[in-house]
Amino acid sequence: MFVYIVRRLFAAVFLLLVVSAITFAIFFLLPRLAGGTADSLATQYVGKNPSPESIAAVKKNLGFDQPLYSQYWDFLRGIFAGREFNYGPDPSQCNAPCLGYSFKDHVEVWPDIVNRLPITASLTLGAAVIWLITGVTTGVVSALRPGSLFDRLAMGVALAGVSLPMFFTGTLSLAVFVFNWPVFTNVYVDFSEDPAAWFQGLVLPWSTLAFLYSALYARLTRAGMLETMSEDYIRTARAKGLRERVVITRHGLRSALTPIVTIFGMDFGLLLGGAIVTETVFSYHGIGEYAYHAIAVNDLPKILGVTLFAGAFIVLCNLVVDLVYAIIDPRVRLS
C-alpha cells in the first residue's frame, strides 16, 4: 500500500509539471505557431491604440523577446518563488504562488482566486452531495427493478437532465422560484455570517447543477449494476445465504462504483476550478464567473491563472480517486 501511494504521489507531481508546460504552451507557444509575434503578445498588455514605443517597452519588460524556454522558466519559478514585473514606472510584485498579474486591473491573480474560492467550493460541495446521493440511489433502484414504472420514469428524467443545458434549467428555476414565486433568494451570504441565508441562497444552484450530474450518474450506476448483478460471484453470494441487502451493497454496488469514482473525481475537480455557466447564470462571484469576465475583456493573466488552478485541482482529485480505488478494489494496489 505504501509503495502504491508513493508511486501515485510522484505521478501527481509529474502531471502537475506537465499541466504547467501544456498551459504555458497554449498561451505562449501556439500563438507563435499560428503566426503571432512577440509584438502581438505585448499588445494584449497595453491599452487601446498603443504606440510602437509602449509595445516595445512591454515586450522587453515582460520578457517576450526572450527564448520560450527562458520565458517558461520565469513562469515556473514565479509559481514557487514569486516574480517581479517591470511594467510601468514602478515594478509590480507578484508573490508566490504567482499564477499571474493582471496589468489591466493591477492586481495579483492568486488572491482574487482565493477570495472567490469559498463561493465555488460551497456550490460544488453541496451539489456533489446531492447528485451522488440521488444519482447513485436512483441508478441502484432502477437496476434492481429493470423495466418497471420507476425505472422508465427515472431514466426518462435522467435523459432530460442530460439533454437540457445548464443555462436553460438555471434560468427557468430563477424565473419560477425567485421572480414569479419568491421561495428562494439569489444572493450568496457567507456561511460564517448567516448559515440559514447561506443555505437558502444556494438551494437553487445546487439543485440545477445536481440535476445535470445526477442524471448522468443514475444512468452510469444503472448500467454498472445491471452488469454486476448478473456475474457469477453474485449468484454464489446468494447461494451462500447472504442477505439481499449485503449482496447488493457489499458485492454489487462496490464493484459498480469504480467508474462512478473515476468520473466523480474529474467532475469535482473541474467544478472546483470554476463552474462557469452556473455562476454566470446565478450571478455568483466565484472562480467560474471570474474566468468568464476575464475571457470577455481578454485579460490573459487571469485566464492563465484560472486554467492552472483548475488543472491542479483536477490532478489532485484524480490522486484522491487513485487512493480510493485501493480501498474499493485491493487488486488496484498491485497495478
N, C-alpha and C positions, 0 to 999 in steps of 0.2 A: 504493500500500500504506500509506504514512504517513497519508494522508487517511482511509483506511478505519479504521485503528487509532484515530486521534484521535476520529473520529465515534463509534466504539463505546465509547471511554472516557467521553465526555460522556454517552452514553446510559446507561452503567452508573451514573454519579454521579446522574443524574436518577432512575433506577429505585430507587436506594438511598433517596433522599428520599421517593419515592412509597411505598416499603415502610414507612418510618418513620411516614408520615402515616396509612397504612391500619392499621398496627399500633396506633397511638395511638387511632384512631377505633374499632377493635374493642373495646378495653379501656375506653375512657372515653366515647365518643360513643354507641355502640349501647346500653349500659345505660340511658342517659338517654332515648333514643328509645323504649325498651321500658318506660318508666315509672319508672326508677331516679332517685334523687336524690343530691345530694352527701352527705347523711347515710348513705345505704346504702353508698356507696363508702367512706366513712370507717369504717364498721362493720367492714370487712374487715381493718382495720389494728389493731384493738384486740382484747382478749381476750373471753372469754365474759361474758355479762351486763354489758355496758358501761353506764356511766351517761351520761345526756344531756350532762353537762359534759365527759366524756372524748371523746365523739363530736364535740362542738363544737370542742374543742381540736385534735383531729386534723384535722378539716375545715379549720380555719384555718391550721394549721402546714404542711399538705401542699398547700395552695392549691386545694382542691376547691371553695372558694367563689368562685374567680376564673373569668373567662370561659374558654371552651375554647381560644381562640387563645392566651391568656396561658399556660395550662397546657401547650399544645403547644410553645410557645417555650421554656419552662423545661425541658421534656422533651428537646427537641432540643439546647439549649445544654449540658445535662448530659452528653450523649454526647461532646461535643468539649472541654468545659472543666471538667467535674465539677459537682458540686452539693452543697449542704448542706441537710439535712433537719432542721427544728426540731421534732423529735418527742421528747417526754420532757423531763427536766430539762436534759440536755446535748445539743447539736446533734450530728447524725451526719453525718460527711463521706463523700461518695461520689466517689472520684477518677475522672478521665477515663481510659478511656471508661466513663461511668456508664450501665450498662444496667439499673440498678435497685438498690434497697437493701431487703433483707428485714428488716422490722421484727419478724417473729416469731423469727428466729434472730440478728438484729442483725449481719448480715454483708453485704458488698457482693456483688452477683451476678457481676460480671465475673471476680474472682479465682477464684470457685467454678468457673466455666465453663472458665477457663484450666487449672486443676488437673485437670479431668476430660477435657480435650481429648485428651491422649495416648492414653487408652483408646479413645475413639471414633475417633480417627484411625487407630490400629492396626487396629481392627476393620474400618473402612471400606476402607482401602487394601488390606489383604490379601484381603478378599472381592472387591473390584473387580478385582484382577488375576486371580483365579480365574474370576469369571463372564465377564470379557471373553475370556480365552483359550478356555475351554471352550464358551461360548455361540457366539462367532463361528466357531470351528473346526467345531463340530457343525453350525451352520447352513450353512456353505460346503459341507461334505461331503454333507449331505443334499440341497442344491440341485443338486449335480453328479450325484447318483445318485437322482433322484426315483422313488419307488415301490419302491425296494429294501428289503431287510430292515433295513438300518441306518437308512434314512430312517424307516421305520414305527416302529422301536423308539425312535429318538431323539425323534421327535415325540410318541410316547406318554409317554415320560419327561418331556418338556417340558410336556405337558399336565398331568401330575401335579404337576410343580413349580409351575406357575402356579396350580393349583387348591388345593393343600394350604397352609393358613395357616402362618405362621412359628411361632406359638406351639405348633402341633402337631408340626412337624418338629423344632423345638428341644427340646421336652420329650421326644420319642421318642429323639433322639440322646443326651440326658443319661441317660435310663433305661437305654439299651443300652450305651453306651460309657464311662460314668462310674460308674454304680452296679452294674449287673449284671456287666459286663466292664470293669474299670478300666484301659482302654487309654489314655485321656486324662485330664487334670485339668480342673477347672473353677475355677481360681484364676488371676487375672491377676497377672503378675510384670512389673515394668518391664524394658524391653529392656536398659537400662544395667546392671541388676543381674545378670540371667541370661538371655542370648539364647535358650538352649535351652528353659528353662522358659517364657519369653515365647511362643515358637513353639508349644510343646505346649499351653499354656492357651488359645490362640486357634484351634487347628485346627478344633474343633467349631463355634464361632460362625462362622468363615469358611465352612466347608462348608455349614452350614444356610442362611446368608444368601445365599451364592453359588448354591445350588440353586434358590432362588426366582428370582433375577435372570437366571441363565444360561439358564433355561428360556425366559424372555421374549426374551432376546437371540438365542437359537437360532432361534426362530420368526420374529423380525423379519429376521434375516440370511438365512434360507432364502427368505422371501418376496421380499426385495430382490434376492437373487442370481438367483432364477428369472426375475424381470422383466428384470434387466440382461443376463443371458446370452442372451436372445432378441433383443437390439437389433441394428440393422444394423451399428453400428461394431464389435461383437464378431465378426460374420461377416467384416467387412473385415480386422480384425486377424489372423484365422486365415488368410484368403486371402493375406495378405502373407507367410505362412510363419513367424509368430511362434510360439515355443514355447507349449504349452498353459499351462504354469505362469505365463508372463509375461502371457498373455491373462487368466488368472483373477485374478492378484494386482494387476497394474498397471491393467487396464481394467475388469474385472468387479467385484472387491471394492472398489476405490477409489470407484466410483460408488455401490455398495450401502451404504457406510459412513456416508453422510450422515445418514440417520435414526438410525443407531446412535449417532453422536456427539451428536446432539441429545438423545436420551433419556438417554445416559450422563451428560451434564452436569447434567441435572436430578436424576437418581438419586443421583449422587455428592454433589452439594450438599445434597440432602435428608438423606442419611445422615450427612454431617459435622455437620449441625445436630442430630443425635441419632437413633440407631436405637433407638427407644423399646422396641419389642417384643423385639428381640434382647437388648438389655442387661438388660431386666427378667427375661427367661426365664433367662439365664445369670448373673444377679446380678452384673453388672459395673457398677461405679460410674462410668459415663460420663455424657455430656450427656443422652442419652435417659432413663436411669434417674433423673437429676436432675430432668428435666421431669416424669416420672411421679409422683414423690413430691411435687413442688410442686403438681401438679394435685390429688393426693389430700388435701393439707392446705389447699388453696385459698390458696396463697402467691402472690398476684398479681404482685409484682415479679419473682419468679423465672420465672414463666410468661412474663411480658412480655420479660424479658431473653433467654430461650432462643428465643422467637419472632423477636426482632430478629436474634439471632445466626444462626439458621437461614436467615432471609430474605436476610441479607447474603451468606452463603455461596452460596446458590442464584444470586444475581445475579452474583457473581464467577465462579462456574463457568460460567454462560452467557456471560460475557465471554470466557473462555478458549475456549469452544466456537465463538464467532464468529471468533476468531483462527485456530482450527484449520480452520474452513471455508475460509478464504482459502488455506490450504496444500493442502487436499484438492481444492478446486474453485476455480481462479483466477477464474472468472466471478463469484463472490460479491463480489469486491472492487469490481465496478462497480455493485453494487446500493446 
